[in-house]
Amino acid sequence: MMLKRRLGKSSLEVSAIGLGCMGMNYHRGLAPDKKDMIALIRAAVGRGITFFDTAEVYGPFTNEELVGEGLAPFRKDVVIATKFGFDLGPGGSGGPNSHPERIRQVAEESLKRLQGRCY
Protein backbone atom coordinates (compact mmCIF):
# COMPACT_ATOMS: atom_id res chain seq x y z
CA MET A 1 0.00 0.00 0.00
CA MET A 2 1.30 3.46 -0.93
CA LEU A 3 1.99 5.88 1.90
CA LYS A 4 0.18 9.23 1.72
CA ARG A 5 1.24 12.79 2.49
CA ARG A 6 -0.84 15.88 3.17
CA LEU A 7 0.16 18.91 1.10
CA GLY A 8 0.86 21.88 3.34
CA LYS A 9 -1.99 22.86 5.64
CA SER A 10 -4.65 21.79 3.14
CA SER A 11 -6.75 18.65 3.22
CA LEU A 12 -5.21 17.58 -0.10
CA GLU A 13 -3.56 14.18 0.26
CA VAL A 14 -1.24 12.58 -2.31
CA SER A 15 0.97 9.52 -2.60
CA ALA A 16 4.31 9.81 -0.80
CA ILE A 17 5.99 9.10 -4.12
CA GLY A 18 5.11 11.23 -7.13
CA LEU A 19 5.91 10.90 -10.81
CA GLY A 20 7.79 13.68 -12.57
CA CYS A 21 6.66 13.61 -16.20
CA MET A 22 9.08 16.04 -17.90
CA GLY A 23 11.20 13.36 -19.58
CA MET A 24 8.17 11.66 -21.10
CA ASN A 25 8.23 13.91 -24.15
CA TYR A 26 10.59 16.76 -23.38
CA HIS A 27 14.31 16.35 -22.83
CA ARG A 28 17.62 16.44 -24.67
CA GLY A 29 17.29 13.15 -26.55
CA LEU A 30 14.64 11.47 -28.64
CA ALA A 31 11.18 11.58 -27.11
CA PRO A 32 9.89 8.20 -25.96
CA ASP A 33 6.85 6.69 -27.67
CA LYS A 34 3.63 8.44 -26.61
CA LYS A 35 1.71 5.18 -26.16
CA ASP A 36 4.47 3.84 -23.91
CA MET A 37 4.41 6.98 -21.78
CA ILE A 38 0.62 6.87 -21.40
CA ALA A 39 0.95 3.22 -20.36
CA LEU A 40 3.64 4.23 -17.84
CA ILE A 41 1.42 6.96 -16.35
CA ARG A 42 -1.49 4.53 -16.04
CA ALA A 43 0.74 1.83 -14.55
CA ALA A 44 1.89 4.35 -11.93
CA VAL A 45 -1.74 4.99 -10.96
CA GLY A 46 -2.23 1.24 -10.73
CA ARG A 47 0.65 1.10 -8.24
CA GLY A 48 -0.83 3.81 -6.04
CA ILE A 49 0.85 6.95 -7.40
CA THR A 50 -1.58 9.87 -7.15
CA PHE A 51 0.78 12.86 -7.57
CA PHE A 52 2.04 13.86 -11.03
CA ASP A 53 4.28 16.78 -11.95
CA THR A 54 4.40 18.66 -15.28
CA ALA A 55 4.81 22.24 -16.55
CA GLU A 56 3.64 24.33 -19.46
CA VAL A 57 7.27 24.94 -20.44
CA TYR A 58 7.89 21.20 -21.07
CA GLY A 59 7.44 20.97 -24.80
CA PRO A 60 6.25 23.72 -24.47
CA PHE A 61 2.67 22.71 -23.70
CA THR A 62 2.89 19.13 -25.03
CA ASN A 63 3.79 17.52 -21.71
CA GLU A 64 0.61 18.80 -20.11
CA GLU A 65 -1.34 17.33 -23.05
CA LEU A 66 0.36 13.95 -22.60
CA VAL A 67 -0.25 13.92 -18.85
CA GLY A 68 -3.86 15.00 -19.37
CA GLU A 69 -4.48 12.19 -21.83
CA GLY A 70 -2.76 9.61 -19.66
CA LEU A 71 -4.65 10.58 -16.53
CA ALA A 72 -8.06 11.27 -18.11
CA PRO A 73 -9.64 8.05 -16.75
CA PHE A 74 -8.38 8.85 -13.24
CA ARG A 75 -8.87 12.64 -12.95
CA LYS A 76 -10.92 12.48 -9.76
CA ASP A 77 -8.35 10.19 -8.10
CA VAL A 78 -5.10 12.05 -8.80
CA VAL A 79 -3.42 15.41 -8.24
CA ILE A 80 -1.46 17.12 -10.99
CA ALA A 81 1.05 19.83 -10.18
CA THR A 82 1.94 22.12 -13.06
CA LYS A 83 4.21 25.11 -13.12
CA PHE A 84 4.26 28.38 -15.04
CA GLY A 85 6.00 31.71 -15.02
CA PHE A 86 7.09 32.45 -18.57
CA ASP A 87 5.17 34.27 -21.26
CA LEU A 88 5.25 31.42 -23.80
CA GLY A 89 2.09 32.00 -25.82
CA PRO A 90 1.77 33.60 -29.27
CA GLY A 91 3.25 37.06 -29.12
CA GLY A 92 4.75 36.30 -25.72
CA SER A 93 8.14 37.62 -24.77
CA GLY A 94 9.36 34.26 -23.46
CA GLY A 95 10.43 36.07 -20.33
CA PRO A 96 9.01 35.92 -16.82
CA ASN A 97 5.37 36.94 -16.41
CA SER A 98 3.39 36.33 -13.24
CA HIS A 99 0.91 39.18 -13.50
CA PRO A 100 -2.58 38.28 -12.21
CA GLU A 101 -4.15 38.32 -15.69
CA ARG A 102 -1.40 35.99 -16.95
CA ILE A 103 -1.93 33.61 -14.02
CA ARG A 104 -5.64 33.33 -14.87
CA GLN A 105 -4.84 32.76 -18.56
CA VAL A 106 -2.22 30.10 -17.81
CA ALA A 107 -4.52 28.29 -15.36
CA GLU A 108 -7.33 28.14 -17.92
CA GLU A 109 -5.02 26.96 -20.72
CA SER A 110 -3.32 24.36 -18.52
CA LEU A 111 -6.67 22.95 -17.41
CA LYS A 112 -7.67 22.50 -21.05
CA ARG A 113 -4.43 20.70 -21.87
CA LEU A 114 -4.73 18.56 -18.74
CA GLN A 115 -8.35 17.74 -19.58
CA GLY A 116 -9.37 18.83 -16.14
CA ARG A 117 -11.37 21.12 -13.98
CA CYS A 118 -10.42 22.79 -10.77
CA TYR A 119 -11.97 20.83 -7.87
Secondary structure, 3 states (H helix, E strand, C coil): CCCEEECCCCCCEEECCCEECHHHCCCCCCCCCHHHHHHHHHHHHHCCCCEEEEECCCCCCHHHHHHHHHHHHHHHHCEEEEECCECCCCCCCCCECCCHHHHHHHHHHHHHHCCCCCC
